[in-house]
């Protein structure tokens, strides 16, 4: 079921000023949404892990020698 359709099952509670304060959804909708989130989380973790690995592999400042070289290179711009 598409997420938009799942969210269509939501009902809003309002206070005496008409401001929406809470959301109520049927338990089966809640369980489906939780299942979707649990399936998305590993994908997101994998994506950010790949991004970190790529940044590490392409970094010019990883390791003390490379970091020092990069600082020296940047300092040369100031002189």
JORASUL-V101177 format. One record per residue. N is the residue number from 1. RES is the residue in one small letter. OMEGA is omega in degrees with one decimal (* if undefined). Layout:
BEGIN
N,RES,OMEGA ; N,RES,OMEGA
END
This chain:
BEGIN
1,x,179.1 ; 2,x,-178.1 ; 3,x,179.8 ; 4,x,178.9 ; 5,x,176.6 ; 6,x,-178.2 ; 7,x,176.9 ; 8,x,178.9 ; 9,x,-178.1 ; 10,x,175.1 ; 11,x,-177.1 ; 12,x,172.7 ; 13,x,-179.0 ; 14,x,175.5 ; 15,x,-176.6 ; 16,x,176.1 ; 17,x,-179.4 ; 18,x,179.7 ; 19,x,178.2 ; 20,x,-176.2 ; 21,x,-176.2 ; 22,x,177.5 ; 23,x,176.5 ; 24,x,176.8 ; 25,x,177.2 ; 26,x,-176.2 ; 27,x,179.6 ; 28,x,175.5 ; 29,x,178.5 ; 30,x,-179.3 ; 31,x,177.6 ; 32,x,178.1 ; 33,x,177.0 ; 34,x,178.2 ; 35,x,178.4 ; 36,x,179.2 ; 37,x,180.0 ; 38,x,176.9 ; 39,x,-178.8 ; 40,x,-174.6 ; 41,x,178.8 ; 42,x,177.5 ; 43,x,179.2 ; 44,x,178.2 ; 45,x,179.1 ; 46,x,179.5 ; 47,x,-177.5 ; 48,x,174.9 ; 49,x,177.7 ; 50,x,178.4 ; 51,x,179.6 ; 52,x,179.3 ; 53,x,178.5 ; 54,x,178.7 ; 55,x,179.1 ; 56,x,-178.2 ; 57,x,-176.8 ; 58,x,-176.7 ; 59,x,176.1 ; 60,x,-175.9 ; 61,x,179.5 ; 62,x,-177.1 ; 63,x,-174.1 ; 64,x,179.8 ; 65,x,-179.7 ; 66,x,178.1 ; 67,x,179.4 ; 68,x,178.9 ; 69,x,-179.4 ; 70,x,177.8 ; 71,x,178.8 ; 72,x,178.8 ; 73,x,179.3 ; 74,x,179.6 ; 75,x,179.6 ; 76,x,177.4 ; 77,x,-178.1 ; 78,x,-175.7 ; 79,x,*
END
